[in-house]
Amino acid sequence: MSHHSSFETTQWSVVLSAGHSEPERARTAIEQLCRRYWFPLYAFIRRRGHDEPESEDLVQAFFVRILEKDVFAAADRDRGKFRTFLLSSLENFLSNERAKGNALRRGGGVKRLSLDRCDKDGNTLQLIADDCSPEDEFHRQWAIAVLAQTLEVVESEYRQTGKAALFNALSPYLSADSQQKPYAVVAESLKMSESNVKVAVHRLRRRYRKQLELEIAATVESPSQVDEEIRQLFQMLTPS
């Protein structure tokens, strides 16, 4: 996958596709949105006080409403950040549901879209924060989703070029974990020189940063906002 193809299929492009008049294209785009962003939305609703089944149904209903009512048809890249637009759309949806007195029950007439409840290792996703606002939890889970997507793209590239073992050995160096193995230990396991390992880590970090910039660029109003959005993204993950 090229860098450009990654960009073309990320968030804001998907939103614009969802507003397209072609039903199949719209459904494909919505399903991509559901798979990638259902958990930040679910986390927001849970922090609003809804239980697990009701929160799942509300997320389902929100995405179905988007598809049926063309909520994103008027979406415009010049209107700002995608995550802000998405959260605002969800808040409007929840307000409308309350105004209509809707009390969604498990399976209560809500069309079902297949959503992945697990991470790539098969672990059920859980809410971690229990002392923050719904808005903060949404943004935190959004940041987690963006970083996970970035890592997934880079990992896929390494695997497709036969470098899965190299990625597995070097990916811990993408974090600021002080418990990282010494380069010499990794070099021995990979049968590489220590200097070559350092070069490989540098290349991985550079590629990861580039992919993160592409992911973020697809969600903001202009390229000039990318660095600031990345800074905010990491702030979202830092306990206040």
Stockholm file with secondary structure:
# STOCKHOLM 1.0

chainA/1-240         MSHHSSFETTQWSVVLSAGHSEPERARTAIEQLCRRYWFPLYAFIRRRGHDEPESEDLVQAFFVRILEKDVFAAADRDRGKFRTFLLSSLENFLSNERAKGNALRRGGGVKRLSLDRCDKDGNTLQLIADDCSPEDEFHRQWAIAVLAQTLEVVESEYRQTGKAALFNALSPYLSADSQQKPYAVVAESLKMSESNVKVAVHRLRRRYRKQLELEIAATVESPSQVDEEIRQLFQMLTPS
#=GR chainA/1-240 SS CCHHHHHHTSHHHHHHHHTSSCHHHHHHHHHHHHHHHHHHHHHHHHHTTCCHHHHHHHHHHHHHHHHHHTGGGGCCGGGCCHHHHHHHHHHHHHHHHHHTTCCCCTTSSCCCCCCCCBCTTSCBCCCCCSSSCHHHHHHHHHHHHHHHHHHHHHHHHHHHTTCHHHHHHHGGGGSCCTTCCCHHHHHHHHTCCHHHHHHHHHHHHHHHHHHHHHHHHTTSSSGGGHHHHHHHHHHHTSCC
#=GC SS_cons         CCHHHHHHTSHHHHHHHHTSSCHHHHHHHHHHHHHHHHHHHHHHHHHTTCCHHHHHHHHHHHHHHHHHHTGGGGCCGGGCCHHHHHHHHHHHHHHHHHHTTCCCCTTSSCCCCCCCCBCTTSCBCCCCCSSSCHHHHHHHHHHHHHHHHHHHHHHHHHHHTTCHHHHHHHGGGGSCCTTCCCHHHHHHHHTCCHHHHHHHHHHHHHHHHHHHHHHHHTTSSSGGGHHHHHHHHHHHTSCC
//
